[in-house]
Amino acid sequence: MSIHLDASAVVRALAPNEPVILNRPQAAARAARFFVEKFPGKSLYAVKANPSPDLLAVLWENGVTHYDTASIVEIRLVRETLGAEPTLCFMHPVKPVAAIHEAYHIHGVRTFSLDSQEELEKIVEATRDRDGNAATDLSLCVRLRVSSEYSELSLASKFGIDLADAAPLLQATRQVADCLGICFHVGSQAMTPFAYVQALERVRAAIVDASITVDIIDVGGGFPSIYPGMEPAPMEDYFASIHRAAESLPVSYSSELWCEPGRALSAEYNSMIVQVEKRRGNELFINEGAYGALYDAAHVEWRFPVKCLNPERDSAEEDFAFYGPTCDDADYMEGPFRLPANIQPGDYIEIGMLGAYGAAMRTRFNGFGTGMVAEVGDEPMATQYCGTRRDPRHSDNVVRLR
């Protein structure tokens, strides 16, 4: 695959009439090295965010050795792509028995999450050997329900055991686990490090209530990227807050700290070129939409950064909404998306930061969802990792004492 300078170069070279996914492996590599070098523990890539084999290979080559998988299909994918060396963790709290059996006996998975006694019993039974003996090498992480109040997308209602009910499950899991962990998820795009501090206080209470020894503390995902209207604190602040809070927990002296970044490792990997097919006032009909990479823009009103790739469109910007290419009214992205006021049909737009839950969400509804892939060498539209971004909490209103 040839490497283009940027999105505009792709348009000049290809004049595409279908959407083009742009890969930036250098951005994913930088994010991987950042987590590997600076997070005070192990980083598990959450494969669901973007299961691209090319991305998996980039992350592996840059030091990510552990992978958070949510299905047996993801487990097979990582094994087929990266081989037997990566450590796979089956972190969906509700799994089919057959999937647990295959993961353990065929793919070497030893780490599983759960949030109920029923799931614990499934794991124990599915991992027995041929003679019926229980496995003695399981790492089991009990998922605790925590608040998502500081995150843009909640993950607080579907999974996780309530603190009030956690002690019996933790005690039962301790009896069958070689390593016992507690995991949680503060929600997607956590906008303050305090989300993790608050969750770790709940972990502390769970450990004290159950009076058990814990070997793994897994703070899950939620690490943010940068989008219009969402400017989080520097990632180092998240790591420092987590480290301080985790260090004070009553855990085993040899305990490990884990995290499960998905968005944070993949968001900057992809952007997309789309074409305007029609303009109706401040509504643009484009050739990608709600049944494709812009699922989040439609269904959770996520705002992605955009820019017009036609150099003659240099007028003042206005707010636009998008309609996607399918026949459905639901194929609508309200935005607002800031673009030149004189944008016209036939123009190209680059939509940035689509590496997380973008390309992975594409379907073939109405026959759409196809297109080319190209590699570009420029920077993503925003980054958490270049080291030059101003701390958004910084103030110039400083009084210096003499």
C-alpha positions as a printed Julia matrix, in Angstrom:
402×3 Matrix{Float64}:
   0.0     0.0    0.0
   1.51    3.34  -1.02
   1.63    6.12   1.56
  -0.04    9.41   0.65
   0.93   12.71   2.19
  -2.55   13.47   3.52
  -6.27   13.3    2.7
  -6.01   15.98   0.02
  -3.32   13.97  -1.73
  -5.61   10.93  -1.71
  -8.37   12.97  -3.36
  -6.0    14.27  -6.02
  -4.67   10.8   -6.76
  -7.89    8.79  -6.66
 -10.87   11.17  -7.09
 -12.9     8.6   -5.14
 -16.67    8.24  -5.55
 -16.94    6.03  -2.47
 -15.76    6.71   1.08
 -12.07    6.12   1.74
 -10.78    5.0    5.14
  -7.43    6.59   5.93
  -5.04    4.65   8.15
  -2.36    6.35  10.26
  -0.27    3.51  11.7
   2.24    6.01  13.07
  -0.48    7.51  15.29
  -1.53    4.13  16.67
   2.12    3.2   17.26
   2.66    6.42  19.22
  -0.43    5.82  21.37
   0.66    2.23  22.07
   4.14    3.27  23.17
   2.64    5.99  25.36
   0.5     3.51  27.29
   3.2     0.84  27.46
   5.78    3.29  28.79
   3.67    5.53  31.03
   0.71    3.61  32.43
   1.82    2.15  35.79
   0.75   -1.4   34.95
  -0.42   -3.56  32.05
  -2.42   -2.18  29.14
  -4.95   -4.5   27.47
  -6.19   -3.28  24.1
 -10.0    -3.47  23.94
 -10.35   -5.18  20.56
 -14.01   -4.19  20.14
 -13.0    -0.56  19.53
 -11.35   -1.48  16.23
 -10.58   -5.11  15.34
  -8.59   -4.3   12.18
  -5.81   -6.89  11.76
  -3.5    -4.12  10.56
  -4.13   -2.15  13.74
  -3.64   -5.23  15.94
  -0.28   -5.79  14.28
   0.79   -2.16  14.87
  -0.14   -2.34  18.55
   1.68   -5.66  19.02
   4.8    -4.35  17.29
   4.8    -1.37  19.66
   4.62   -3.29  22.91
   0.94   -4.07  23.58
   1.03   -7.71  24.66
  -2.39   -8.14  26.33
  -5.8    -7.97  24.6
  -9.27   -7.49  26.07
 -11.62   -9.61  23.97
 -15.42   -9.66  24.2
 -16.3   -12.69  22.05
 -14.89  -15.94  20.79
 -14.72  -14.36  17.32
 -12.39  -11.65  18.64
 -10.28  -14.31  20.36
  -9.92  -16.26  17.12
  -9.11  -13.05  15.24
  -6.27  -12.06  17.57
  -4.85  -15.59  17.53
  -5.02  -15.74  13.71
  -3.45  -12.29  13.4
  -0.79  -12.33  16.1
  -0.24  -16.0   16.92
   0.1   -17.71  20.27
   2.23  -15.14  22.12
  -0.29  -12.42  23.09
  -2.14  -12.81  26.37
  -5.88  -12.86  25.72
  -8.45  -11.97  28.37
 -12.15  -12.8   27.9
 -13.67   -9.77  29.6
 -17.33   -9.94  28.59
 -19.22  -10.65  31.84
 -21.81  -12.92  30.15
 -20.39  -15.61  27.88
 -21.72  -18.77  26.19
 -20.44  -21.97  27.77
 -19.11  -23.14  24.41
 -17.14  -19.9   24.01
 -15.57  -20.25  27.46
 -14.63  -23.87  26.69
 -13.01  -23.0   23.35
 -11.22  -19.98  24.77
  -9.68  -21.99  27.61
  -8.98  -25.35  25.98
  -8.04  -24.25  22.45
  -6.79  -20.67  22.65
  -5.08  -20.7   26.04
  -7.22  -18.02  27.65
  -6.9   -18.04  31.42
  -8.41  -14.67  32.38
 -12.19  -14.24  32.48
 -14.52  -11.61  33.93
 -17.87  -12.21  35.62
 -20.49  -10.37  37.62
 -22.72  -13.17  38.96
 -22.62  -16.54  40.7
 -24.19  -18.07  37.58
 -21.3   -16.88  35.4
 -18.77  -18.14  37.94
 -20.31  -21.61  37.8
 -20.26  -21.56  33.98
 -16.56  -20.71  33.94
 -15.68  -23.41  36.46
 -17.59  -26.09  34.55
 -16.4   -25.08  31.07
 -12.73  -25.1   32.09
 -12.64  -28.58  33.69
 -10.27  -31.09  32.16
 -11.35  -34.39  30.57
 -11.3   -36.11  33.95
 -13.62  -33.52  35.43
 -10.97  -31.78  37.51
 -11.42  -28.06  38.07
  -8.88  -25.69  36.53
  -6.23  -24.42  38.92
  -4.81  -21.63  36.74
  -7.74  -19.23  36.39
  -7.48  -15.46  36.77
 -11.03  -14.3   37.47
 -12.02  -10.64  37.59
 -15.29   -9.72  39.3
 -16.83   -6.7   37.59
 -18.07   -4.08  40.01
 -20.71   -1.57  39.0
 -19.43    2.0   39.26
 -20.7     5.41  38.27
 -20.51    6.75  34.71
 -21.42   10.29  35.74
 -18.14   11.74  34.5
 -18.21   10.02  31.1
 -19.86   10.92  27.82
 -21.33    7.44  27.32
 -22.63    5.46  30.27
 -21.71    1.82  30.89
 -23.27    1.66  34.34
 -26.51   -0.22  33.77
 -25.86   -3.44  31.85
 -22.95   -5.1   33.67
 -21.39   -5.1   37.11
 -22.45   -6.3   40.53
 -23.59   -3.7   43.05
 -21.25   -2.99  45.93
 -23.9    -4.15  48.42
 -23.97   -7.61  46.79
 -20.31   -8.0   45.91
 -18.83   -9.63  49.03
 -20.36  -13.14  48.61
 -19.39  -13.26  44.92
 -15.84  -12.11  45.65
 -15.48  -14.72  48.37
 -16.82  -17.51  46.15
 -14.56  -16.46  43.28
 -11.54  -16.36  45.58
 -12.11  -20.04  46.36
 -11.66  -21.16  42.73
  -9.32  -18.52  41.29
  -5.57  -18.74  41.25
  -5.61  -14.95  40.82
  -8.58  -12.84  41.89
  -9.22   -9.49  40.31
 -11.73   -6.68  40.55
 -12.55   -4.79  37.36
 -14.89   -1.96  36.44
 -15.69    0.47  33.62
 -16.31    4.16  34.29
 -17.96    4.66  30.89
 -16.65    5.74  27.51
 -14.79    9.04  27.14
 -14.24    9.83  30.83
 -13.7    13.57  30.99
 -11.9    13.74  34.33
  -9.39   11.5   36.16
 -11.67   11.71  39.2
 -13.91    9.12  37.53
 -11.26    6.5   38.29
 -10.5     7.8   41.77
 -14.17    7.53  42.69
 -14.41    4.02  41.24
 -11.3     2.86  43.09
 -12.85    4.03  46.36
 -15.72    1.67  45.63
 -13.17   -1.09  44.98
 -11.63   -0.36  48.38
 -15.0    -0.78  50.07
 -15.62   -4.06  48.22
 -12.28   -5.49  49.34
 -12.86   -4.49  52.95
 -16.41   -5.86  52.99
 -15.34   -9.22  51.55
 -12.09   -9.51  53.56
 -10.3   -11.17  50.67
  -6.88  -10.92  49.02
  -6.97   -9.32  45.59
  -4.26   -9.88  42.98
  -5.46   -7.73  40.05
  -7.04   -4.28  39.94
  -8.36   -3.58  36.43
  -9.55    0.0   35.92
 -11.06   -0.86  32.53
 -11.41    1.59  29.66
 -12.85    5.05  29.29
  -9.57    6.83  28.55
 -10.54    9.78  26.37
  -9.59   11.17  23.0
 -10.11   14.72  21.74
 -13.25   15.73  19.84
 -15.0    19.06  19.23
 -16.42   20.23  22.54
 -14.57   17.49  24.45
 -11.13   18.57  25.61
  -9.99   16.25  28.4
  -7.07   16.67  30.75
  -3.69   15.32  29.62
  -3.48   11.53  29.74
  -0.62   11.71  32.24
  -3.08   13.15  34.75
  -5.28   10.08  34.41
  -2.33    7.77  34.96
  -1.08    9.69  37.98
  -4.5     9.78  39.64
  -5.04    6.07  39.06
  -1.59    5.24  40.4
  -2.08    7.24  43.59
  -5.51    5.77  44.27
  -4.48    2.19  43.48
  -1.33    2.38  45.61
  -3.42    2.91  48.73
  -5.71   -0.09  48.2
  -5.55   -3.06  50.6
  -4.33   -5.58  48.01
  -1.68   -8.26  47.71
   1.92   -6.98  47.79
   2.41   -8.55  44.35
  -0.86   -7.29  42.88
  -1.01   -5.97  39.34
  -2.7    -2.86  37.95
  -4.4    -3.23  34.56
  -6.29   -0.99  32.17
  -8.28   -1.66  28.98
  -7.88    1.27  26.57
  -9.86    0.98  23.35
 -10.73    4.46  22.12
  -7.45    5.88  23.42
  -5.35    3.48  21.34
  -7.43    3.45  18.18
  -9.22    6.8   17.74
  -6.32    8.52  16.01
  -5.67    5.55  13.68
  -8.48    6.29  11.2
 -10.16    9.18   9.48
 -12.42    9.03   6.43
 -12.93   10.9    3.18
 -16.59   11.34   2.17
 -18.15   13.21  -0.73
 -21.07   15.66  -0.72
 -23.8    14.39  -3.04
 -26.4    17.08  -2.39
 -26.84   20.27  -0.43
 -30.21   21.36   0.97
 -29.72   24.53   2.96
 -27.42   23.56   5.79
 -27.99   19.83   5.32
 -25.37   17.89   3.36
 -26.14   14.5    1.84
 -22.91   12.47   2.0
 -21.95    8.91   1.05
 -21.38    7.59   4.59
 -23.69    7.61   7.56
 -25.54    6.06  10.47
 -25.28    2.5    9.19
 -21.57    2.96   8.64
 -18.64    4.7   10.29
 -20.83    7.56  11.54
 -22.97    5.36  13.78
 -21.98    7.35  16.88
 -22.64   10.68  15.16
 -26.21    9.54  14.51
 -27.12    7.52  17.56
 -25.29    9.28  20.39
 -24.87   12.68  18.68
 -21.09   12.42  18.7
 -19.33   15.33  17.06
 -16.31   14.45  14.96
 -13.81   16.98  13.6
 -14.29   17.75   9.9
 -12.58   19.75   7.19
 -13.34   20.46   3.56
 -10.66   19.19   1.21
 -11.49   21.55  -1.67
  -9.05   24.49  -1.44
 -11.4    26.96  -3.14
 -13.88   26.65  -0.26
 -12.29   29.27   1.97
 -15.33   31.25   3.14
 -16.45   31.67   6.74
 -17.67   28.47   8.37
 -21.23   27.55   9.24
 -22.88   24.67  11.1
 -24.08   21.76   8.96
 -25.96   18.5    9.55
 -25.37   15.33   7.51
 -27.68   12.82   5.89
 -26.14    9.47   5.01
 -26.62    7.51   1.75
 -29.36    5.06   2.76
 -33.11    5.47   2.3
 -33.81    5.91   6.02
 -34.66    9.16   7.79
 -32.71    7.71  10.73
 -29.56    8.06   8.62
 -29.07   11.56  10.01
 -26.19   13.17  11.88
 -27.2    16.46  13.49
 -23.7    17.57  14.39
 -23.23   20.48  14.15
 -20.29   20.08  11.79
 -18.37   23.28  11.02
 -17.58   23.63   7.32
 -17.17   26.46   4.77
 -20.44   28.22   4.03
 -19.92   27.81   0.26
 -19.41   24.03   0.29
 -21.03   22.4   -2.75
 -22.05   18.97  -4.12
 -19.0    17.1   -5.37
 -16.77   18.5   -2.62
 -14.82   16.17  -0.36
 -14.8    16.22   3.44
 -12.37   14.52   5.79
 -13.98   13.29   9.01
 -11.4    12.72  11.73
 -10.92   10.54  14.81
 -12.95    7.61  13.47
 -10.57    4.87  14.53
 -12.64    3.99  17.59
 -16.1     2.59  16.9
 -16.04    4.04  13.38
 -14.72    1.64  10.78
 -15.7    -1.23  13.09
 -19.4    -0.26  12.95
 -19.83   -0.29   9.15
 -22.61   -2.45   7.69
 -23.68   -3.21   4.11
 -27.24   -1.88   4.57
 -28.73   -0.71   1.25
 -25.53   -1.9   -0.43
 -23.38    0.82   1.09
 -20.43    0.4    3.45
 -17.75   -0.42   0.9
 -14.83    1.67  -0.26
 -11.08    1.91  -0.43
  -8.43    2.04   2.27
  -5.37    4.29   2.0
  -2.44    5.08   4.26
  -1.47    8.67   5.01
   1.57   10.09   6.73
   0.24   13.27   8.32
  -0.95   13.88  11.85
  -4.51   13.05  12.96
  -6.84   16.02  13.47
  -6.22   15.86  17.22
  -3.87   13.89  19.44
  -3.33   13.15  23.09
   0.24   12.06  22.52
   2.35   14.66  20.69
   3.45   16.4   23.89
   2.71   19.91  22.59
  -0.95   20.3   23.56
  -1.68   23.0   26.12
  -3.09   21.75  29.41
  -6.75   22.94  29.25
  -6.74   23.6   33.01
  -3.81   26.02  32.75
  -4.48   29.65  33.55
  -2.53   32.75  32.64
  -4.02   34.53  35.64
  -1.1    33.85  37.97
   0.0    36.01  40.86
   3.73   35.73  41.52
   4.96   36.61  44.97
   8.17   38.6   45.15
